[in-house]
Amino acid sequence: MKKTVWVFQLFLLFWAAGALAEGLEGCDEHIKYGIPSAEPILLCRMGYALSHDPQKKAARWVAYHLTKEKLEGTQARSDDFRTDPDLPPGERSELKDYKNSGYDRGHLAPAADMKWDARAMSDSFLLSNMAPQVGAGFNRGIWAVLEERVRDWTMQRGAVFIFTGPIYAERHPHIGPNAVSVPTYFYKVVFDPAEGEAIAFILPNKKLKTGDLPNYITNVDTVEARTGLDFLSELEDSVEDLVEVQIQPSLW
């Protein structure tokens, strides 16, 4: 009996690994330093990889590799917001969910980071790459400032890896016919492998003063504790431990 259980567990392990490889095939660039979680629904896009939460109807995380060369692209913003056809109805957000909701369709991997390719730009407007964000003072305020700051760091450093996603309170609002969960917070983790440095942010999803951005700096360990995710798992443990405990905004 024990042997049967062991064989079954081994089968599940290999099945999960195969499903994971299939879901993120072609996304090696974006997940070079590890997959934060092996969720059932993993999607690979040209410009990013993501893990989709079918209950919340939004990504748990979006990961992508951003370089100076990519930011020098000239592709115009496409604005072709649309439902992700790779996700089944009832497990995804749709345009009607955001209509008259009072929330913006907030990018997780920003369109401005995808100017290097027309397809990458278009993919950034799939609703699977978005979550409900407060508009004035957040999506069109402090969050946009943070995204621009990340682009500045990328230009200075040459390349970074970025992880972004939502955090939910136990009780949180929902929008639309599909009951899309509204995040209580959003996190962003930025990692520079060349320097072995990381910086992280957790911002409440509400109107904030842009000048208060430094108040929301934290470390990777804190984001992991709040989300249950495991970032940078492909680093050597000793290096990962040092990187993830950092709170040194002066380095950035």
Phi and psi in degrees as a GROMACS rama.xvg file:
@    title "Ramachandran Plot"
@    xaxis  label "Phi"
@    yaxis  label "Psi"
@TYPE xy
-61.4183  -38.7013  LYS-2
-64.5503  -39.8685  LYS-3
-62.424  -44.205  THR-4
-62.6019  -43.0208  VAL-5
-62.5555  -42.3144  TRP-6
-64.1333  -40.9707  VAL-7
-64.6082  -42.6344  PHE-8
-63.4941  -38.9341  GLN-9
-64.3097  -40.2925  LEU-10
-60.5282  -45.1428  PHE-11
-61.9811  -38.2849  LEU-12
-62.4815  -46.9366  LEU-13
-69.5017  -35.2913  PHE-14
-64.2326  -44.7528  TRP-15
-63.2961  -41.5724  ALA-16
-63.0466  -40.239  ALA-17
-66.5582  -42.6312  GLY-18
-63.8165  -39.1613  ALA-19
-63.7151  -45.8667  LEU-20
-62.5021  -39.3893  ALA-21
-67.5928  -42.3818  GLU-22
-65.0966  -33.4024  GLY-23
-112.444  20.8412  LEU-24
-59.3813  128.13  GLU-25
93.0979  -0.437167  GLY-26
-109.481  20.2219  CYS-27
-54.5332  -35.8788  ASP-28
-59.6563  -40.0866  GLU-29
-82.8766  -24.4265  HIS-30
-114.956  28.284  ILE-31
-55.161  -35.8184  LYS-32
-102.885  19.7033  TYR-33
117.92  156.812  GLY-34
-100.29  121.547  ILE-35
-59.0963  -31.6653  PRO-36
-160.286  145.125  SER-37
-95.4835  71.6159  ALA-38
-73.2812  161.157  GLU-39
-61.5711  -31.237  PRO-40
-114.587  103.947  ILE-41
-116.046  131.793  LEU-42
-125.229  138.505  LEU-43
-112.416  124.595  CYS-44
-115.668  167.54  ARG-45
-59.4723  -40.1561  MET-46
-100.277  -4.92423  GLY-47
-167.957  166.342  TYR-48
-120.123  153.628  ALA-49
-149.34  159.19  LEU-50
-115.39  121.753  SER-51
-98.1972  136.008  HIS-52
-101.78  106.757  ASP-53
-68.3996  -20.2138  PRO-54
-78.976  -41.6546  GLN-55
-84.0125  -15.2813  LYS-56
61.9753  36.795  LYS-57
-156.477  167.342  ALA-58
-72.6238  145.091  ALA-59
-79.9448  -36.3964  ARG-60
-153.686  150.721  TRP-61
-125.603  132.974  VAL-62
-126.097  138.443  ALA-63
-156.669  156.2  TYR-64
-101.249  120.524  HIS-65
-114.458  134.222  LEU-66
-126.561  162.331  THR-67
-59.2146  -40.3838  LYS-68
-63.4199  -39.3371  GLU-69
-64.3504  -38.5934  LYS-70
-71.095  -14.663  LEU-71
-86.2287  2.48955  GLU-72
-67.3486  164.958  GLY-73
-125.467  12.5515  THR-74
-63.0977  129.99  GLN-75
-73.3666  153.276  ALA-76
-61.9646  132.848  ARG-77
-92.025  -30.906  SER-78
55.8275  27.5129  ASP-79
-93.8047  64.1058  ASP-80
-56.6949  132.227  PHE-81
-163.392  158.123  ARG-82
-65.8952  144.865  THR-83
-78.8093  114.284  ASP-84
-69.8959  -13.3582  PRO-85
-83.965  -2.34974  ASP-86
-112.484  140.699  LEU-87
-75.1832  149.546  PRO-88
-54.9509  142.408  PRO-89
90.2126  -13.3846  GLY-90
-121.541  13.753  GLU-91
-141.895  163.253  ARG-92
-89.177  153.618  SER-93
-131.988  164.761  GLU-94
-56.6964  -36.5928  LEU-95
-65.6429  -22.4783  LYS-96
-67.8679  -32.0945  ASP-97
-87.4054  -18.9008  TYR-98
-61.1848  124.288  LYS-99
57.3644  25.1708  ASN-100
-85.267  -21.1251  SER-101
87.5751  0.893913  GLY-102
-117.029  148.229  TYR-103
-81.3228  155.262  ASP-104
-82.4506  93.7979  ARG-105
-87.4748  119.587  GLY-106
-63.1082  142.678  HIS-107
-95.7468  -50.1803  LEU-108
-95.8852  108.99  ALA-109
-64.8589  146.029  PRO-110
-59.7405  -36.3378  ALA-111
-66.0433  -14.5089  ALA-112
-90.9123  0.152142  ASP-113
-115.8  22.1872  MET-114
-71.8637  -2.08168  LYS-115
-83.7171  -10.8635  TRP-116
-160.521  140.882  ASP-117
-63.4613  -41.3576  ALA-118
-68.3019  -42.2192  ARG-119
-60.4266  -41.4348  ALA-120
-61.6494  -48.8087  MET-121
-62.2078  -42.6822  SER-122
-60.9057  -27.9331  ASP-123
-68.1474  -14.4514  SER-124
-96.9091  6.63769  PHE-125
-68.7083  137.497  LEU-126
-66.1865  -16.8405  LEU-127
-67.1523  -16.6194  SER-128
-96.6375  17.7282  ASN-129
-136.1  160.578  MET-130
-148.325  155.548  ALA-131
-63.3692  123.388  PRO-132
-125.587  143.105  GLN-133
-58.3731  135.824  VAL-134
-79.3277  -83.234  GLY-135
-63.4643  128.265  ALA-136
89.1896  -8.98428  GLY-137
-131.631  -83.8974  PHE-138
-56.6286  -40.2969  ASN-139
-100.941  21.6102  ARG-140
-138.883  -108.698  GLY-141
-63.002  -34.5186  ILE-142
-66.9783  -40.5245  TRP-143
-64.5022  -36.8826  ALA-144
-64.0704  -42.4186  VAL-145
-63.0887  -42.8379  LEU-146
-60.7431  -40.7207  GLU-147
-67.6278  -37.028  GLU-148
-61.4751  -40.1301  ARG-149
-63.6448  -38.7677  VAL-150
-65.5381  -38.8508  ARG-151
-61.3928  -44.5935  ASP-152
-61.9053  -38.3108  TRP-153
-64.4834  -42.6428  THR-154
-63.7731  -36.7548  MET-155
-74.5958  -38.0606  GLN-156
-96.9732  -20.2617  ARG-157
100.155  -39.7165  GLY-158
-166.546  142.898  ALA-159
-143.118  162.803  VAL-160
-111.831  135.542  PHE-161
-125.854  136.561  ILE-162
-126.016  131.751  PHE-163
-139.967  147.056  THR-164
-178.145  -177.356  GLY-165
-97.3133  160.33  PRO-166
-131.058  136.16  ILE-167
-116.69  138.005  TYR-168
-70.9324  160.333  ALA-169
-56.5223  -41.3683  GLU-170
-109.872  122.638  ARG-171
-145.581  155.297  HIS-172
-73.5864  166.685  PRO-173
-133.081  157.041  HIS-174
-129.643  150.638  ILE-175
75.8964  171.341  GLY-176
-59.7146  -26.6793  PRO-177
-91.8905  4.78155  ASN-178
51.9237  55.7774  ALA-179
-71.1744  128.105  VAL-180
-68.9643  138.056  SER-181
-97.7198  118.296  VAL-182
-62.1647  146.032  PRO-183
-85.1964  -32.9668  THR-184
-140.325  164.025  TYR-185
-127.956  143.382  PHE-186
-116.354  157.027  TYR-187
-144.808  130.589  LYS-188
-118.829  130.929  VAL-189
-123.45  127.239  VAL-190
-125.333  128.904  PHE-191
-107.357  102.714  ASP-192
-68.7446  -28.2344  PRO-193
-65.0388  -37.0054  ALA-194
-101.218  -9.53426  GLU-195
65.5511  38.7619  GLY-196
-123.685  146.901  GLU-197
-141.031  152.784  ALA-198
-139.906  147.679  ILE-199
-138.217  156.481  ALA-200
-137.551  144.67  PHE-201
-130.612  116.563  ILE-202
-117.962  133.67  LEU-203
-67.6062  141.699  PRO-204
-81.2611  74.6323  ASN-205
-156.502  172.873  LYS-206
-65.4461  125.435  LYS-207
-133.577  158.941  LEU-208
-80.437  131.551  LYS-209
-61.8317  -31.4915  THR-210
-69.7299  -11.5319  GLY-211
-89.5131  5.14779  ASP-212
-51.5258  -42.5699  LEU-213
-59.2174  -23.4778  PRO-214
-67.3476  -16.4172  ASN-215
-105.729  11.7179  TYR-216
-72.2243  137.933  ILE-217
-145.115  -162.474  THR-218
-119.121  171.325  ASN-219
-64.2344  -38.4367  VAL-220
-56.133  -40.5958  ASP-221
-66.9317  -41.6137  THR-222
-62.469  -41.3874  VAL-223
-61.321  -42.204  GLU-224
-65.2624  -34.544  ALA-225
-80.0587  -23.3713  ARG-226
-112.187  -20.9353  THR-227
78.1966  10.9459  GLY-228
-92.9962  165.49  LEU-229
-129.628  100.639  ASP-230
-87.4889  152.39  PHE-231
57.0125  36.1015  LEU-232
-70.3468  -15.0634  SER-233
-87.7211  -3.31564  GLU-234
-74.1624  155.181  LEU-235
-58.9949  141.834  GLU-236
-54.0682  -42.2353  ASP-237
-64.6606  -38.1377  SER-238
-71.7604  -44.813  VAL-239
-57.3017  -44.3484  GLU-240
-60.4488  -41.4791  ASP-241
-68.6915  -42.5393  LEU-242
-66.3993  -42.0883  VAL-243
-77.8619  -15.6396  GLU-244
-91.4459  -9.40319  VAL-245
-62.5055  132.753  GLN-246
-134.703  83.2815  ILE-247
-133.059  74.9281  GLN-248
-58.9274  -22.8897  PRO-249
-64.2525  -23.9186  SER-250
-70.8169  -20.2503  LEU-251
